Amino acid sequence: MYFLYVDESGDPGRYTGSNTPHFILSGLIVAEQDWEAGLARMLEFREAVKEATGLDKKIEFHSSELIRPHKLEAYKAIHKSVRVKLLKSFISQLSAFFPSGRVLSVCFDKQQLATESNYQELAWRRLLRGFDGFLGQQGQLGIVVSDDTNEAALRVLFRAMRKESPPITSILEDVICRQSIHSYYVQAVDAIAFCLYQQEYGRGSTRKFDLHQLFKTLDGLLLKEAAPLDPQGIIRH
């Protein structure tokens, strides 16, 4: 069995100039037999972070907050250069944390898909199809765990997709939503979504730290067969 951990970036509505021009879903696929070892490696990383900075393991590892703290006061006690190094270190070790893991991503430029009205539904439809296809190739079943989002809408969508032609057949249960503060795995995929956002829509204030280059370091994890025409396998439409 496989787990797919998911986080999103951007709002689901049409681009009006005052909201985000993108909607991103990133998913981290982890095999059941690798789950415990992956968690142990993340715990070891957080122990090292606590030793070096005093940041408690219970504090959420939140990528955008590491760069620009707003909600998490604990980050403000750590110098920005150190926070940037922490994020880069975490990203650089993801391949070691999950050596057999895979990353599945959807990235919509709303201005290229201007006729759409609900980017969240479309993105989740593409992601679930991609994961179901992966599971079918492996001859395995899977479960989807997402950071808190519109759980009711996802439940309706997923149950509809199980009745479509062709139906979703390899994903068990509805999408399970969890608060990221309670899941190191959701925090890991938050970092992946953040890296993809920085690659696609990074600003000058973050590009000076080379954050737009971080997603490229995940190349060995990318599920490129999900979108063969994209060099990184990113589903874009």
Secondary structure, DSSP 4 states (H G I P E B T S, - for coil): -EEEEEEEES-SSPP-SSS-SEEEEEEEEEEGGGHHHHHHHHHHHHHHHHHHH---TTS---HHHHHS-SS-HHHHTS-HHHHHHHHHHHHHTHHHHSTT-EEEEEEEEGGGSTT-S-HHHHHHHHHHHHHHHHHHHHT--EEEEEES--HHHHHHHHHHHTTSSSPP-SB-SSPEEE-GGG-HHHHHHHHHHHHHHHHHH--HHHHTTTGGGGGGGGGGGB-GGGSTTSTT--B--
